[in-house]
Amino acid sequence: MRSVKLLAAIVLLVGSATLASAAVTDRVTRTVGLRAGEPIRIDATIADLTITGSNRPDVEIEIVRRAPSSADLAKYPALIETGADGLHISAVQAEDGRDAQLKSQIAIRAPANAVFQSVRVFEGKITLSNLRRASDVDLRRGPIEATALAGRIRLDRRRARAFSRSRSTARSRRTFR
C-alpha cells in the first residue's frame, strides 16, 4: 500500500513538472516569388537552419519557434519581408538576447541558383544543399554541413565545426578550418 502511494506521488510530480516545462510552439509558413538574382538575407539568434536548392521559381520558408511561454515568443518575432533590397528572413532575439530556450527551426526551399547574400546565425546548426550560385554563411557556435555547393561560397564558422559531403560518397567529409 505504501509503495502504491509513493508511486502515485512520483507520477503526480513528474506529470506536473512535464506540464510546467511544456514549450509553446509557433509556426510561420510562407511562399514568396523571387526575381532572378534577387538576394536573400537570413538572420537568427539560436536556430537550426536548413537551406535546400531545387528546380523551383519561388522560395518556401517555414519558421518554427519554441519558447517556454507565449510571452517569450514576443521576444524573437519571425519576420519574412520582401523589399527593394531583396528577401529578408529573421528570427532574432530582442536586445541582443542569447537565451537558449528561445530556439527556431528554419527550413528554406529555394531555387538552386538563388543568391544567399548573407546568412547569419549566432548558435545552432546550418545545413546547405544543392546551391549553385552564391552562399555567404556566418555561424558563431555550431556545425555547418554543406552538400553539393557550387559558385561563390563563404562558410565562416567561428568556433564551429564545418564539413562538406561529396555527392558521390556520403561518408567523405572535409573539415573547413
Z-matrix of the N, CA and C atoms (Angstrom, degrees):
N
C 1 1.443
C 2 1.534 1 110.28
N 3 1.328 2 114.87 1 -43.17
C 4 1.456 3 119.41 2 -179.15
C 5 1.528 4 111.22 3 -64.36
N 6 1.332 5 116.98 4 -39.02
C 7 1.462 6 120.51 5 179.52
C 8 1.529 7 110.92 6 -67.83
N 9 1.318 8 118.42 7 -32.11
C 10 1.463 9 121.84 8 177.88
C 11 1.528 10 109.79 9 -66.16
N 12 1.346 11 116.94 10 -42.29
C 13 1.469 12 120.82 11 178.83
C 14 1.533 13 110.27 12 -65.41
N 15 1.332 14 115.43 13 -40.78
C 16 1.457 15 119.64 14 179.19
C 17 1.536 16 110.23 15 -64.13
N 18 1.311 17 116.47 16 -43.79
C 19 1.455 18 120.96 17 178.18
C 20 1.529 19 110.72 18 -62.22
N 21 1.310 20 117.96 19 -42.51
C 22 1.466 21 121.57 20 178.81
C 23 1.528 22 110.65 21 -63.28
N 24 1.319 23 117.27 22 -39.91
C 25 1.468 24 121.18 23 178.96
C 26 1.536 25 110.56 24 -65.00
N 27 1.322 26 116.74 25 -40.80
C 28 1.470 27 120.61 26 179.54
C 29 1.528 28 109.84 27 -65.45
N 30 1.322 29 117.50 28 -44.84
C 31 1.461 30 121.27 29 179.19
C 32 1.526 31 110.41 30 -61.06
N 33 1.324 32 117.53 31 -41.34
C 34 1.460 33 121.70 32 178.84
C 35 1.531 34 111.22 33 -63.74
N 36 1.335 35 117.09 34 -43.67
C 37 1.465 36 120.55 35 179.06
C 38 1.521 37 112.16 36 -65.72
N 39 1.317 38 116.97 37 -45.09
C 40 1.460 39 120.81 38 179.95
C 41 1.529 40 110.04 39 -64.70
N 42 1.310 41 116.98 40 -42.21
C 43 1.466 42 120.75 41 178.91
C 44 1.509 43 112.51 42 -63.23
N 45 1.322 44 118.41 43 -42.58
C 46 1.467 45 120.35 44 179.74
C 47 1.520 46 110.87 45 -70.82
N 48 1.324 47 118.68 46 -35.34
C 49 1.467 48 121.12 47 177.28
C 50 1.525 49 110.39 48 -66.26
N 51 1.326 50 116.68 49 -37.44
C 52 1.459 51 120.50 50 178.59
C 53 1.516 52 110.47 51 -66.07
N 54 1.332 53 117.75 52 -42.78
C 55 1.458 54 120.53 53 178.14
C 56 1.524 55 111.09 54 -64.39
N 57 1.322 56 117.35 55 -39.94
C 58 1.459 57 121.21 56 -178.92
C 59 1.522 58 111.95 57 -67.20
N 60 1.334 59 117.45 58 -31.64
C 61 1.465 60 120.07 59 -177.81
C 62 1.529 61 113.00 60 -95.10
N 63 1.339 62 117.06 61 2.98
C 64 1.458 63 119.78 62 -179.18
C 65 1.522 64 110.11 63 -62.52
N 66 1.310 65 116.55 64 132.08
C 67 1.463 66 121.92 65 -177.30
C 68 1.525 67 110.61 66 -87.03
N 69 1.315 68 114.70 67 152.18
C 70 1.451 69 122.24 68 174.12
C 71 1.525 70 106.91 69 -94.32
N 72 1.321 71 116.66 70 138.28
C 73 1.458 72 121.31 71 -178.02
C 74 1.524 73 109.90 72 -121.68
N 75 1.326 74 115.94 73 139.68
C 76 1.456 75 122.35 74 176.77
C 77 1.527 76 107.53 75 -130.68
N 78 1.327 77 116.76 76 134.87
C 79 1.464 78 121.19 77 -177.17
C 80 1.532 79 109.07 78 -123.89
N 81 1.335 80 115.32 79 129.61
C 82 1.461 81 121.96 80 175.60
C 83 1.529 82 107.06 81 -122.19
N 84 1.334 83 116.63 82 126.06
C 85 1.455 84 121.43 83 178.57
C 86 1.522 85 108.17 84 -128.62
N 87 1.324 86 114.76 85 134.19
C 88 1.470 87 118.52 86 -179.45
C 89 1.526 88 109.46 87 -152.06
N 90 1.326 89 115.70 88 143.93
C 91 1.456 90 122.00 89 174.01
C 92 1.520 91 107.74 90 -113.89
N 93 1.338 92 116.00 91 128.67
C 94 1.458 93 122.24 92 -173.76
C 95 1.522 94 109.04 93 -125.38
N 96 1.337 95 116.10 94 134.69
C 97 1.463 96 120.31 95 174.23
C 98 1.522 97 109.49 96 -69.14
N 99 1.317 98 117.15 97 147.56
C 100 1.464 99 121.39 98 -177.19
C 101 1.523 100 109.02 99 -132.41
N 102 1.345 101 115.97 100 124.19
C 103 1.465 102 120.52 101 175.53
C 104 1.528 103 108.82 102 -76.46
N 105 1.318 104 116.52 103 152.72
C 106 1.470 105 120.93 104 179.15
C 107 1.527 106 109.93 105 -58.85
N 108 1.335 107 116.68 106 128.37
C 109 1.455 108 122.29 107 178.46
C 110 1.516 109 115.06 108 81.61
N 111 1.329 110 117.88 109 -3.58
C 112 1.469 111 120.53 110 179.57
C 113 1.535 112 109.49 111 -67.32
N 114 1.344 113 117.87 112 127.10
C 115 1.466 114 119.86 113 -176.61
C 116 1.528 115 113.28 114 -75.11
N 117 1.324 116 114.45 115 149.98
C 118 1.465 117 122.52 116 176.12
C 119 1.522 118 107.36 117 -117.03
N 120 1.340 119 116.83 118 129.78
C 121 1.469 120 122.48 119 176.91
C 122 1.522 121 108.24 120 -119.76
N 123 1.338 122 115.77 121 136.74
C 124 1.461 123 121.55 122 -179.67
C 125 1.522 124 108.38 123 -130.07
N 126 1.345 125 116.57 124 130.84
C 127 1.460 126 122.63 125 176.43
C 128 1.525 127 108.55 126 -131.36
N 129 1.343 128 116.47 127 132.50
C 130 1.460 129 120.79 128 177.71
C 131 1.524 130 109.09 129 -151.74
N 132 1.321 131 115.91 130 150.55
C 133 1.458 132 119.71 131 179.14
C 134 1.526 133 110.11 132 -87.57
N 135 1.325 134 118.02 133 -70.44
C 136 1.465 135 122.89 134 178.12
C 137 1.529 136 106.04 135 -116.57
N 138 1.341 137 116.87 136 111.56
C 139 1.467 138 118.54 137 -174.10
C 140 1.516 139 112.04 138 -157.36
N 141 1.320 140 114.49 139 150.54
C 142 1.454 141 122.58 140 165.51
C 143 1.520 142 104.66 141 -104.97
N 144 1.319 143 116.41 142 115.98
C 145 1.452 144 123.01 143 -172.70
C 146 1.518 145 110.07 144 -115.56
N 147 1.324 146 116.19 145 129.57
C 148 1.460 147 121.75 146 176.26
C 149 1.519 148 108.39 147 -123.53
N 150 1.327 149 115.71 148 124.24
C 151 1.463 150 121.62 149 177.51
C 152 1.517 151 107.37 150 -119.72
N 153 1.335 152 116.02 151 122.77
C 154 1.455 153 122.03 152 -177.82
C 155 1.515 154 109.52 153 -124.68
N 156 1.317 155 116.31 154 125.11
C 157 1.459 156 121.46 155 176.52
C 158 1.507 157 110.68 156 -92.42
N 159 1.342 158 115.29 157 144.81
C 160 1.463 159 120.12 158 177.70
C 161 1.523 160 109.02 159 -156.52
N 162 1.309 161 116.34 160 -178.49
C 163 1.459 162 122.12 161 -179.93
C 164 1.531 163 108.36 162 -85.97
N 165 1.343 164 115.78 163 82.97
C 166 1.459 165 121.09 164 -179.65
C 167 1.524 166 108.19 165 -144.75
N 168 1.328 167 118.65 166 154.05
C 169 1.464 168 120.59 167 -178.40
C 170 1.522 169 114.35 168 -91.50
N 171 1.329 170 117.87 169 -12.66
C 172 1.460 171 121.31 170 -174.46
C 173 1.523 172 110.78 171 -123.12
N 174 1.328 173 115.11 172 179.00
C 175 1.462 174 121.31 173 179.02
C 176 1.522 175 108.09 174 -118.30
N 177 1.326 176 116.47 175 125.55
C 178 1.460 177 121.52 176 176.12
C 179 1.530 178 107.72 177 -104.25
N 180 1.333 179 115.86 178 125.22
C 181 1.461 180 122.00 179 -176.01
C 182 1.515 181 108.96 180 -120.70
N 183 1.331 182 115.51 181 132.17
C 184 1.466 183 120.98 182 173.42
C 185 1.526 184 107.46 183 -130.21
N 186 1.322 185 115.91 184 122.87
C 187 1.461 186 121.95 185 177.26
C 188 1.518 187 107.50 186 -119.03
N 189 1.326 188 116.00 187 120.47
C 190 1.459 189 121.72 188 175.85
C 191 1.526 190 106.83 189 -112.94
N 192 1.338 191 116.09 190 117.45
C 193 1.467 192 120.65 191 179.78
C 194 1.525 193 108.88 192 -106.16
N 195 1.334 194 115.33 193 141.80
C 196 1.468 195 121.81 194 177.52
C 197 1.514 196 108.67 195 -126.60
N 198 1.336 197 115.23 196 138.64
C 199 1.465 198 121.24 197 179.67
C 200 1.524 199 108.63 198 -152.72
N 201 1.339 200 117.18 199 160.69
C 202 1.459 201 120.12 200 179.05
C 203 1.533 202 113.36 201 -64.70
N 204 1.352 203 118.14 202 -30.44
C 205 1.463 204 120.79 203 -178.60
C 206 1.524 205 110.27 204 -145.61
N 207 1.317 206 116.78 205 165.95
C 208 1.460 207 121.57 206 178.04
C 209 1.521 208 111.34 207 -61.60
N 210 1.316 209 116.76 208 -37.71
C 211 1.469 210 120.65 209 179.24
C 212 1.528 211 110.87 210 -62.53
N 213 1.332 212 117.15 211 -33.47
C 214 1.467 213 120.57 212 179.56
C 215 1.529 214 112.05 213 -68.59
N 216 1.333 215 118.22 214 -27.40
C 217 1.467 216 120.35 215 178.17
C 218 1.528 217 111.21 216 -62.50
N 219 1.320 218 117.15 217 -30.60
C 220 1.472 219 120.79 218 178.82
C 221 1.526 220 111.88 219 -67.73
N 222 1.323 221 117.35 220 -16.94
C 223 1.471 222 121.20 221 -179.13
C 224 1.523 223 112.65 222 -75.47
N 225 1.334 224 117.67 223 -14.36
C 226 1.469 225 120.20 224 177.17
C 227 1.530 226 109.61 225 -150.01
N 228 1.329 227 115.22 226 87.22
C 229 1.463 228 119.91 227 -177.43
C 230 1.529 229 112.21 228 -68.21
N 231 1.313 230 114.84 229 149.82
C 232 1.465 231 121.64 230 173.94
C 233 1.517 232 107.20 231 -93.11
N 234 1.332 233 116.59 232 119.13
C 235 1.460 234 121.28 233 -177.70
C 236 1.515 235 110.50 234 -121.66
N 237 1.315 236 115.66 235 136.43
C 238 1.460 237 123.10 236 172.96
C 239 1.522 238 105.03 237 -132.20
N 240 1.332 239 115.82 238 107.60
C 241 1.461 240 120.24 239 -173.81
C 242 1.521 241 110.58 240 -127.25
N 243 1.330 242 115.56 241 139.19
C 244 1.448 243 120.76 242 173.85
C 245 1.522 244 108.20 243 -114.25
N 246 1.319 245 116.10 244 143.59
C 247 1.454 246 120.86 245 179.85
C 248 1.508 247 110.31 246 -159.21
N 249 1.328 248 114.74 247 -171.29
C 250 1.462 249 120.58 248 -179.23
C 251 1.530 250 111.88 249 -62.67
N 252 1.356 251 116.07 250 -27.87
C 253 1.469 252 119.84 251 -179.22
C 254 1.521 253 113.17 252 -92.33
N 255 1.341 254 118.01 253 11.11
C 256 1.457 255 121.39 254 175.69
C 257 1.514 256 113.61 255 111.30
N 258 1.322 257 114.80 256 -161.17
C 259 1.463 258 123.14 257 -179.04
C 260 1.527 259 108.87 258 -97.85
N 261 1.343 260 116.25 259 130.42
C 262 1.458 261 120.69 260 178.98
C 263 1.525 262 108.64 261 -122.74
N 264 1.341 263 115.79 262 126.87
C 265 1.466 264 123.40 263 179.84
C 266 1.518 265 106.75 264 -119.40
N 267 1.345 266 116.70 265 130.32
C 268 1.453 267 118.67 266 -173.12
C 269 1.526 268 112.45 267 -145.67
N 270 1.341 269 115.58 268 142.03
C 271 1.467 270 124.36 269 169.87
C 272 1.533 271 105.72 270 -145.42
N 273 1.325 272 115.53 271 71.24
C 274 1.465 273 122.71 272 -173.71
C 275 1.527 274 109.91 273 -107.63
N 276 1.320 275 116.16 274 133.52
C 277 1.462 276 121.02 275 178.39
C 278 1.517 277 110.82 276 -70.40
N 279 1.320 278 116.00 277 141.20
C 280 1.463 279 122.68 278 -179.73
C 281 1.526 280 111.22 279 -64.47
N 282 1.311 281 115.42 280 151.87
C 283 1.465 282 123.34 281 174.43
C 284 1.526 283 112.80 282 54.07
N 285 1.324 284 116.02 283 39.74
C 286 1.463 285 122.08 284 177.50
C 287 1.531 286 112.75 285 57.68
N 288 1.348 287 116.54 286 31.92
C 289 1.467 288 122.13 287 -179.08
C 290 1.518 289 112.51 288 -64.98
N 291 1.330 290 116.26 289 155.09
C 292 1.466 291 123.15 290 178.73
C 293 1.531 292 110.39 291 -136.97
N 294 1.321 293 117.10 292 38.56
C 295 1.460 294 122.38 293 -177.25
C 296 1.524 295 109.99 294 -76.18
N 297 1.335 296 116.91 295 115.37
C 298 1.469 297 122.10 296 -177.04
C 299 1.528 298 112.72 297 -67.50
N 300 1.332 299 118.03 298 -15.94
C 301 1.460 300 120.62 299 177.95
C 302 1.527 301 112.07 300 -78.59
N 303 1.315 302 117.07 301 -12.54
C 304 1.459 303 122.50 302 178.76
C 305 1.529 304 107.71 303 -103.21
N 306 1.323 305 115.58 304 88.58
C 307 1.461 306 121.36 305 -170.64
C 308 1.523 307 110.94 306 -120.38
N 309 1.326 308 114.91 307 145.87
C 310 1.465 309 121.28 308 178.80
C 311 1.517 310 111.21 309 -120.06
N 312 1.314 311 114.95 310 152.52
C 313 1.456 312 122.29 311 166.98
C 314 1.520 313 104.69 312 -118.75
N 315 1.321 314 116.20 313 121.95
C 316 1.456 315 120.71 314 -177.82
C 317 1.522 316 108.34 315 -120.66
N 318 1.327 317 115.85 316 125.63
C 319 1.466 318 121.62 317 177.43
C 320 1.523 319 107.72 318 -120.13
N 321 1.333 320 115.98 319 126.32
C 322 1.453 321 121.61 320 -179.51
C 323 1.519 322 108.44 321 -126.11
N 324 1.327 323 115.61 322 124.95
C 325 1.452 324 122.21 323 174.30
C 326 1.527 325 105.62 324 -114.02
N 327 1.335 326 115.49 325 118.03
C 328 1.456 327 121.57 326 -171.58
C 329 1.519 328 110.56 327 -134.03
N 330 1.345 329 116.90 328 168.69
C 331 1.466 330 118.60 329 172.86
C 332 1.528 331 109.82 330 -60.01
N 333 1.304 332 116.84 331 143.52
C 334 1.466 333 120.92 332 -178.52
C 335 1.523 334 111.44 333 -61.14
N 336 1.331 335 117.98 334 -26.33
C 337 1.461 336 120.89 335 -179.31
C 338 1.538 337 112.65 336 -96.95
N 339 1.318 338 118.13 337 17.73
C 340 1.467 339 122.10 338 178.15
C 341 1.526 340 110.29 339 -67.67
N 342 1.323 341 115.83 340 151.43
C 343 1.461 342 122.45 341 179.07
C 344 1.530 343 108.10 342 -101.38
N 345 1.331 344 116.46 343 109.53
C 346 1.466 345 121.20 344 175.22
C 347 1.523 346 106.67 345 -92.77
N 348 1.338 347 114.24 346 87.34
C 349 1.461 348 122.64 347 -173.58
C 350 1.519 349 112.50 348 -62.97
N 351 1.341 350 116.71 349 -37.87
C 352 1.453 351 120.42 350 -176.57
C 353 1.527 352 109.37 351 -154.26
N 354 1.331 353 115.54 352 118.89
C 355 1.468 354 121.90 353 175.21
C 356 1.516 355 105.66 354 -122.65
N 357 1.335 356 117.50 355 111.50
C 358 1.461 357 122.73 356 -175.74
C 359 1.525 358 109.84 357 -125.33
N 360 1.335 359 115.87 358 117.59
C 361 1.464 360 122.24 359 177.43
C 362 1.519 361 107.28 360 -131.25
N 363 1.331 362 116.79 361 131.94
C 364 1.461 363 119.45 362 179.41
C 365 1.529 364 110.78 363 -73.23
N 366 1.334 365 117.07 364 -52.06
C 367 1.464 366 120.34 365 -176.83
C 368 1.515 367 110.19 366 -144.56
N 369 1.340 368 116.00 367 139.25
C 370 1.455 369 121.08 368 178.51
C 371 1.508 370 111.26 369 146.73
N 372 1.320 371 115.60 370 -144.98
C 373 1.462 372 121.86 371 179.99
C 374 1.520 373 107.61 372 -136.71
N 375 1.332 374 115.98 373 138.52
C 376 1.456 375 120.82 374 176.38
C 377 1.527 376 108.23 375 -120.68
N 378 1.327 377 115.49 376 129.49
C 379 1.455 378 122.07 377 177.23
C 380 1.526 379 108.11 378 -121.72
N 381 1.332 380 115.80 379 123.30
C 382 1.464 381 122.37 380 179.47
C 383 1.516 382 108.96 381 -118.56
N 384 1.334 383 117.13 382 138.03
C 385 1.466 384 118.78 383 175.37
C 386 1.515 385 110.97 384 -151.71
N 387 1.333 386 114.21 385 145.11
C 388 1.460 387 123.81 386 173.78
C 389 1.529 388 113.71 387 58.13
N 390 1.320 389 117.50 388 45.50
C 391 1.461 390 121.85 389 176.25
C 392 1.521 391 108.45 390 -109.76
N 393 1.351 392 117.47 391 136.43
C 394 1.455 393 120.72 392 -172.00
C 395 1.518 394 115.28 393 -116.26
N 396 1.312 395 119.19 394 -8.28
C 397 1.460 396 117.17 395 -170.24
C 398 1.523 397 112.96 396 -112.03
N 399 1.337 398 118.33 397 -71.90
C 400 1.463 399 120.12 398 -176.68
C 401 1.522 400 109.59 399 -150.94
N 402 1.332 401 115.21 400 136.51
C 403 1.463 402 121.76 401 178.14
C 404 1.514 403 108.57 402 -142.85
N 405 1.325 404 117.21 403 121.73
C 406 1.462 405 123.39 404 177.74
C 407 1.521 406 106.89 405 -121.06
N 408 1.335 407 116.80 406 105.22
C 409 1.465 408 122.71 407 -171.18
C 410 1.518 409 110.52 408 -119.14
N 411 1.336 410 116.19 409 133.93
C 412 1.468 411 122.52 410 176.52
C 413 1.526 412 108.02 411 -132.00
N 414 1.326 413 116.89 412 115.65
C 415 1.460 414 123.48 413 178.53
C 416 1.512 415 107.97 414 -125.04
N 417 1.321 416 118.10 415 125.88
C 418 1.464 417 121.07 416 -177.20
C 419 1.525 418 112.54 417 -80.95
N 420 1.318 419 118.08 418 -43.61
C 421 1.473 420 121.64 419 -179.02
C 422 1.518 421 109.67 420 -136.85
N 423 1.328 422 115.74 421 122.28
C 424 1.451 423 120.50 422 176.80
C 425 1.514 424 112.18 423 127.03
N 426 1.329 425 117.01 424 174.96
C 427 1.471 426 121.49 425 -176.66
C 428 1.531 427 112.97 426 -89.67
N 429 1.317 428 114.63 427 152.00
C 430 1.457 429 122.71 428 170.60
C 431 1.521 430 106.35 429 -117.49
N 432 1.318 431 116.60 430 127.24
C 433 1.459 432 121.35 431 176.63
C 434 1.519 433 107.97 432 -116.72
N 435 1.321 434 116.96 433 125.81
C 436 1.451 435 121.73 434 -176.51
C 437 1.523 436 110.33 435 -127.19
N 438 1.329 437 116.22 436 130.23
C 439 1.458 438 121.88 437 -179.16
C 440 1.519 439 108.98 438 -133.34
N 441 1.326 440 117.36 439 132.39
C 442 1.465 441 124.03 440 173.81
C 443 1.526 442 112.29 441 55.18
N 444 1.348 443 116.86 442 55.80
C 445 1.464 444 121.96 443 176.94
C 446 1.522 445 109.46 444 -103.32
N 447 1.320 446 115.88 445 149.00
C 448 1.463 447 122.09 446 175.20
C 449 1.519 448 107.67 447 -146.25
N 450 1.333 449 116.15 448 168.26
C 451 1.456 450 120.21 449 179.97
C 452 1.516 451 110.72 450 88.89
N 453 1.339 452 116.89 451 -157.25
C 454 1.462 453 122.17 452 -179.81
C 455 1.521 454 108.72 453 -81.94
N 456 1.334 455 115.46 454 116.98
C 457 1.466 456 121.02 455 -175.74
C 458 1.519 457 109.39 456 -125.89
N 459 1.326 458 116.60 457 130.54
C 460 1.469 459 121.92 458 174.01
C 461 1.516 460 107.15 459 -133.11
N 462 1.331 461 115.93 460 115.10
C 463 1.459 462 122.02 461 177.56
C 464 1.522 463 107.36 462 -115.68
N 465 1.315 464 117.21 463 107.30
C 466 1.459 465 122.28 464 179.14
C 467 1.515 466 106.83 465 -107.53
N 468 1.313 467 116.14 466 118.13
C 469 1.455 468 120.51 467 -169.54
C 470 1.516 469 113.28 468 -120.45
N 471 1.267 470 119.60 469 34.75
C 472 1.468 471 123.40 470 -177.13
C 473 1.524 472 112.12 471 -29.40
N 474 1.307 473 115.62 472 113.46
C 475 1.459 474 124.42 473 -178.00
C 476 1.525 475 112.90 474 58.20
N 477 1.306 476 117.07 475 25.70
C 478 1.464 477 120.65 476 177.89
C 479 1.517 478 109.16 477 -119.64
N 480 1.312 479 116.02 478 170.03
C 481 1.450 480 121.34 479 175.26
C 482 1.520 481 107.53 480 -107.03
N 483 1.304 482 117.10 481 137.84
C 484 1.462 483 120.46 482 178.29
C 485 1.521 484 109.12 483 -132.82
N 486 1.309 485 116.34 484 142.36
C 487 1.451 486 119.53 485 174.14
C 488 1.519 487 108.99 486 -151.20
N 489 1.315 488 113.98 487 158.04
C 490 1.452 489 119.19 488 179.30
C 491 1.512 490 108.13 489 -125.11
N 492 1.304 491 115.58 490 146.85
C 493 1.460 492 120.57 491 178.41
C 494 1.511 493 109.63 492 -110.50
N 495 1.295 494 114.26 493 134.47
C 496 1.454 495 120.43 494 175.81
C 497 1.526 496 108.45 495 -73.93
N 498 1.299 497 116.37 496 146.83
C 499 1.455 498 119.78 497 178.86
C 500 1.525 499 110.93 498 -66.10
N 501 1.334 500 117.19 499 -31.34
C 502 1.468 501 120.20 500 -175.45
C 503 1.520 502 112.65 501 -79.10
N 504 1.335 503 117.84 502 -32.34
C 505 1.458 504 119.06 503 179.96
C 506 1.518 505 109.47 504 -132.17
N 507 1.296 506 115.99 505 109.32
C 508 1.463 507 121.73 506 -177.15
C 509 1.526 508 112.34 507 -62.70
N 510 1.323 509 117.57 508 -21.97
C 511 1.463 510 119.76 509 -177.66
C 512 1.524 511 113.43 510 -89.91
N 513 1.335 512 117.32 511 -14.56
C 514 1.450 513 117.60 512 -177.90
C 515 1.519 514 109.52 513 -75.57
N 516 1.333 515 117.26 514 130.39
C 517 1.452 516 121.93 515 -177.69
C 518 1.523 517 109.31 516 -129.04
N 519 1.302 518 114.38 517 145.67
C 520 1.453 519 119.76 518 174.38
C 521 1.507 520 107.36 519 -124.92
N 522 1.301 521 117.32 520 125.92
C 523 1.456 522 121.43 521 -179.94
C 524 1.516 523 110.04 522 -92.88
N 525 1.332 524 116.58 523 129.58
C 526 1.449 525 122.23 524 177.81
C 527 1.514 526 108.10 525 -91.91
N 528 1.320 527 117.93 526 128.04
C 529 1.469 528 121.46 527 -178.64
C 530 1.490 529 111.19 528 -109.56
